[in-house]
Amino acid sequence: EIIEEMTNYEIYHSKFQYQYLIQKLKRVSKKAAWQLTQQLQSGLFEPAAFEVAFGNREGAVPPIVIRLKNGETLLIQGVIDRVDKVTLDDEHYIKIIDYKSGRKSLSLSDIYNGLQMQLMVYLKACLDNPQYFSVEEVLPAGAFYFKIDDPMIESTEQIAERIEAKIASELKMDGFSLEIAKVLRSLDTALYENKSSNVIQVKLKVDGDFTKDSKVMPLEAFEGMVKHVNETISTIGSELLQGKIDI
């Protein structure tokens, strides 16, 4: 209905190309909404906030404050697409989700080298402001990209459920999850039963260990990455003030 309203103008119906794109937009949006619903139903997390703004704007979460070596202050602002929350044994966990239209994969080396700092910055904004979620402390359960797409599946399967499962696997969230069993179960309650997940990038071996391509990190690694990104931004800020403005 929203797309119909947005495209209810003569120009959108003037070419078959535009009409095709409108139908594609409807299809992709429907697929994304359904997959997001399925992912939530597969776990215990519930959406806590959408379009979470942090910065100096009215009603926003306070900006991230970074002190530079020369005494100047750098303020970071942004908007987080979605934050989900769950409470486990009186501990409050959050997961950050950023919607992407392209094929973006979260890489530890890219985070470390300052090429993919966005999700860690978002995570820091939430961890520094637990009062926004009406609690005293929040812990990171994960940071993820969700790809908005309508993948084409090559398969000889005739059973709709199996095809849907393959589509779900293509659209699983890409990012790192906290390496704690109760948190992983809250992200996907069937993970340990199925030995793999259609929600997060995690698989288990027969002996219960994680496979090499599983994207999991202990709490210390999450905290270390957030701290490292903070230091990287501080270095970049200092360099900018010194006149270094290359990419």
C-alpha positions in Angstrom: 0.0 0.0 0.0 2.9 2.4 0.8 4.6 1.7 -2.5 1.3 2.2 -4.4 0.9 5.5 -2.7 4.5 6.6 -3.4 4.3 5.7 -7.1 0.8 6.9 -7.8 2.0 9.4 -10.4 1.7 9.4 -14.2 5.5 9.3 -14.7 5.8 6.0 -13.0 3.3 4.4 -15.4 4.8 6.1 -18.5 7.3 3.3 -19.3 7.2 -0.5 -18.9 10.7 -0.2 -17.4 9.3 1.9 -14.5 6.3 -0.5 -14.0 8.8 -3.4 -13.8 10.9 -1.6 -11.2 7.8 -0.9 -9.1 6.9 -4.6 -9.2 10.5 -5.5 -8.2 10.4 -3.0 -5.4 7.2 -4.6 -4.0 8.6 -8.1 -4.3 11.9 -7.2 -2.6 10.2 -5.3 0.2 7.8 -8.1 0.8 10.6 -10.6 0.9 12.7 -8.5 3.3 9.8 -7.8 5.6 8.9 -11.6 5.7 12.5 -12.6 6.3 12.9 -10.1 9.1 9.7 -11.5 10.7 11.0 -15.0 10.4 14.3 -14.1 12.0 12.6 -12.5 15.0 10.3 -15.6 15.3 13.4 -17.8 15.4 14.8 -16.1 18.5 13.9 -14.4 21.8 14.9 -10.9 20.9 12.3 -8.2 20.5 12.8 -4.8 18.7 13.7 -2.1 21.2 14.1 0.8 18.9 14.1 1.9 15.2 16.0 4.7 13.6 17.9 5.4 16.8 19.6 8.8 16.4 22.6 9.8 18.4 24.1 13.2 18.3 23.2 16.8 19.3 19.7 16.8 17.8 16.7 17.1 20.1 15.5 13.8 21.4 18.6 12.0 20.2 20.9 9.8 22.3 24.0 11.8 23.3 26.8 11.8 20.7 29.9 9.7 21.1 32.5 12.0 22.7 36.1 11.4 21.7 39.0 13.4 23.2 41.8 14.2 20.9 45.5 14.4 21.9 45.6 18.2 21.4 42.7 18.7 23.8 40.0 19.2 21.1 36.8 17.2 21.3 35.3 15.1 18.4 31.5 14.4 18.5 30.2 11.4 16.5 26.6 11.4 15.3 24.5 8.9 13.3 21.3 6.9 13.0 21.1 3.2 13.8 18.5 1.3 11.7 17.3 -1.1 14.5 18.2 -2.3 18.0 16.8 -5.5 19.4 16.9 -6.4 23.1 16.6 -9.5 25.3 17.0 -10.1 29.1 18.7 -13.3 30.1 19.4 -14.1 33.8 19.0 -10.4 34.7 21.5 -9.3 32.0 20.3 -7.1 29.2 21.7 -7.8 25.7 21.3 -5.8 22.5 21.9 -6.6 18.9 22.5 -3.9 16.3 21.1 -4.3 12.8 22.0 -2.1 9.8 20.0 -2.6 6.6 22.0 -2.8 3.4 21.0 -3.0 -0.3 24.3 -4.4 -1.5 26.3 -7.5 -0.6 28.3 -6.2 2.4 30.1 -8.7 4.6 31.4 -7.7 8.0 35.2 -8.5 8.3 37.3 -8.4 11.4 40.3 -7.3 9.4 38.3 -4.4 7.9 37.1 -3.3 11.3 40.7 -3.4 12.7 42.1 -1.5 9.7 39.4 1.2 9.9 37.5 0.3 6.8 34.3 -0.9 8.5 33.8 1.0 11.7 30.1 1.8 11.4 28.6 -1.1 13.4 31.2 -0.8 16.2 30.4 2.9 16.4 26.7 2.1 16.6 27.4 -0.5 19.3 29.4 2.0 21.3 26.6 4.6 21.1 24.2 2.0 22.7 26.7 0.6 25.3 27.5 4.1 26.5 23.8 5.0 26.9 22.0 2.1 28.6 19.5 4.5 30.1 18.0 4.8 26.6 16.8 1.2 27.1 15.7 1.9 30.7 18.4 -0.3 32.2 21.7 0.3 34.0 23.8 -1.7 31.7 23.6 -3.4 28.3 25.9 -6.0 26.8 26.6 -6.7 23.1 24.9 -9.8 21.7 25.9 -9.0 18.1 26.3 -6.5 15.3 24.8 -7.4 11.9 24.1 -6.3 8.4 20.8 -7.3 6.9 20.8 -7.6 3.1 17.6 -6.3 1.4 17.5 -8.6 -1.6 15.4 -11.1 -3.5 17.9 -13.8 -4.3 17.5 -16.2 -7.2 17.9 -19.8 -6.0 19.3 -22.5 -8.4 17.7 -25.7 -7.2 16.1 -28.9 -8.5 13.9 -29.0 -5.4 10.2 -29.1 -5.9 9.2 -28.7 -2.2 8.4 -25.1 -1.3 9.6 -25.4 2.3 13.1 -26.4 1.2 13.3 -23.6 -1.4 12.2 -21.1 1.3 15.0 -22.5 3.6 17.6 -21.9 0.9 16.3 -18.3 0.4 16.4 -17.8 4.2 20.0 -19.0 4.2 20.9 -16.5 1.5 19.3 -13.7 3.5 20.7 -14.5 7.0 22.2 -11.6 8.9 25.9 -11.1 8.3 28.0 -10.1 11.3 29.4 -11.3 14.6 27.5 -12.9 17.5 28.6 -13.1 21.1 30.2 -16.5 21.9 27.9 -17.4 24.8 25.5 -20.3 24.4 22.5 -18.7 26.0 22.9 -15.6 23.8 23.3 -17.7 20.6 20.1 -19.6 21.6 18.3 -16.3 22.0 19.3 -15.3 18.5 18.2 -18.7 17.1 16.5 -21.1 19.4 17.1 -24.0 17.0 20.8 -23.4 16.5 22.1 -26.2 18.7 19.4 -28.6 17.5 20.0 -28.0 13.8 23.8 -27.5 14.2 23.5 -24.4 11.9 21.4 -21.3 11.6 19.4 -19.4 8.9 19.5 -16.3 11.1 23.2 -15.8 11.9 26.5 -16.9 10.5 27.1 -19.7 12.9 27.5 -23.5 12.4 28.5 -26.3 14.8 30.6 -29.3 14.3 29.5 -32.8 15.5 31.6 -32.3 18.7 29.8 -29.0 19.5 32.7 -26.7 18.5 32.1 -23.8 16.1 33.2 -24.3 12.5 36.0 -22.1 11.2 33.6 -19.9 9.2 31.4 -19.2 12.1 31.3 -15.5 13.0 31.4 -15.5 16.9 33.5 -13.4 19.3 33.9 -13.5 23.1 32.8 -10.5 25.1 36.4 -9.3 25.5 36.8 -9.2 21.7 33.7 -7.1 21.3 34.9 -4.7 23.9 38.4 -4.7 22.4 37.0 -3.9 18.9 34.9 -1.1 20.2 37.9 0.4 22.0 40.1 -0.1 19.0 37.6 1.7 16.7 37.4 4.5 19.2 41.2 4.9 19.1 41.2 4.8 15.3 38.7 7.6 15.1 40.7 9.6 17.6 43.8 9.2 15.3 41.8 10.2 12.2 40.4 13.2 14.0 43.9 14.4 15.1 45.2 13.9 11.6 42.3 16.0 10.1 43.1 18.9 12.4 46.8 18.6 11.3 45.7 19.0 7.7 45.8 15.4 6.5 42.6 15.0 4.5 43.2 12.2 2.2 40.9 9.1 2.3 
